[in-house]
């Protein structure tokens, strides 16, 4: 167990509750699971979807609903039933290696050569089955930025995506008594109520959260949007991916898989797609591999209309590269014939870095507190009783429902302009590997110019601090990292190994500038607002560590380059800007092939990625249907 002094209360809670709650209960070990009861894959389907995750299950459900189109979904993992997946409490019980691919990044030169686990869900439901269930969307500028690379008329914008953000989830307001107790605000006009995936609320909140939220009113420029879905940066409450009727995780499987029994909707599990079949520049199907005992079989299935890659930002670029679609130099070094030279495949890799700063409030005596779940037997007994009786109380809570999402002018009013100018005037090519294709460099430069403008905006959130309700700080997240990594096939053995993941953390030095400002702002929040009355004490980094070089050294030692939000590796950008897919999510240079998952995000949203992926999938369905 790591200590509180190093990681703070929230991170310690994550580690504490990540211990197994019980062995997973799996369905019978069938290699094929067909919703229509048939025993083998058909020779062809209208649509073949690779990946039964957040996006893949959403698309399959929507495309088969009218009974007119046939769909096969191919999933590498299994159908898994486990109380750890269903459990809402703590938000982290399903995280870790159990249902994730076992991938480690290459050692990170700027992080003292540390390697990081790359978490990506490997089961039906994908990462939506194992994430922290934080139901958050980006600001309007985050989505407008996506379309801006194509021009002002793009439908990839806040206005264009809001209908799909609403369609993707079924919003259930919080219990009125709980909402009143801590002043939770919400606005149902930003939400829908027709999806099978729920955005719900726990039946309890820590009273200390109200104090922590109010302290932000002492900081100039902080806004307090009435709803997390309003597209505004600020301090606000946000829901949980939870079905409040049963108080269990709500995810792609429960919303778009369980209970579906359609003759036109098939799913095959424990099946690894090795490549997309291409004929004369058209995707015609896929090949997938199954291992049964010591035997390995390969199956070819045809797609009459389209192949849709929804394997996630780690594996969608891998499949493209294995299919001969990607940077020609990389493919040549792996002995793969280049069908389409597409330099952007596997580039532009992004994730949200996490920082662990610990500040404790010595006189924060508000109770009940999260620490009472560990140190107050009477409170814990009560919590267990109300949970068993009616699934209310603290055990209905995930990782939290209140946080600050703030722009640089708010957290660094004296330095944001200098940082924006530094980024703007940077040699952007120098921040990428020396052999980077000119189109990828051009795309990165376009992104950095946009991000420089965003540093000057109060409505692009760079700073995220999830509030704990305890007398301690929470985890800090950099919502818009400027460094770009890569996810490429292992050229030594491309078909039998996981891809090589390199975050290239802190390769853009402005990332360090921004993160140091985040640490300094967090200190001001605790020591220069009404929270100072509670006797704050900085534990990590030690309070005498104030100089830039020392804070940078702390970050290089303690930073995690990942919040488990891999994105960007099949970027939706113009081809001349290193793009992989166009605005219809079609792969450049190939007919009948789309990518629909977090890999198409050209830049990260300033939020957890899951809600955005659902919206991308919902929009993709309309794009696909438009071509029927």
Buried (B, 14 or more C-beta within 10 A) or exposed (E): EEEBEEBBBBBBBBBBBBEEBEEBEEEEEEBBBBBEEEEEBEEBBBBBBBBBBBBBBBBBBBBBBEEEBBBBBBBBBBBBEBBBBBBBBBBBBBBBEBBBBEBEBBEBBBBEEBEBBBBBBBBBBBBBBBBBBBBBBBBBBBBBBBBBBBEEEBBBBBEBBBBBBBBBBBBBBBBEEBBEBBEBEBEEEBBBEEBBBBBBBBBBBBEBBBBBBBBBEBBEEBBBBBBBBBBBBBBBBBBBBBBBEBBBBBBBBBBBBEEBEBEBBBBBBBBBBBBBBBEEEEBBBBBBBBEEEEEEEEBEBBBBBBBBBBBBBBBBBBBBBBBBBBBBEBBEBBEBEBBBBBBBBBBBBBBBBBBBBBBBBEEBEBEBBBBBBBEBEEBBEBBEEBBEEEBBBBBBBBBBBBBBBBBBBBBBEEBBBEBBEBBBEBEBBEBBBEEBBEBBBBBBBBBBBBBBBBBBBBBBBBBBBBBBBBBBBBBBBBBBBBBBBBBBBBBEEBBEEBBBBBBBBBBBBBBBBBBBBBBBBBBEBBBEBEBBEBEBBBBBBEEEBEEEEBBBBBBBEBBBBBBBBBBBBBBBBBBEBBBBBBBEBBBBBBBBBBBBBBBBBBBBBBBBBBBBBBBBBBBBBEBBEEEE
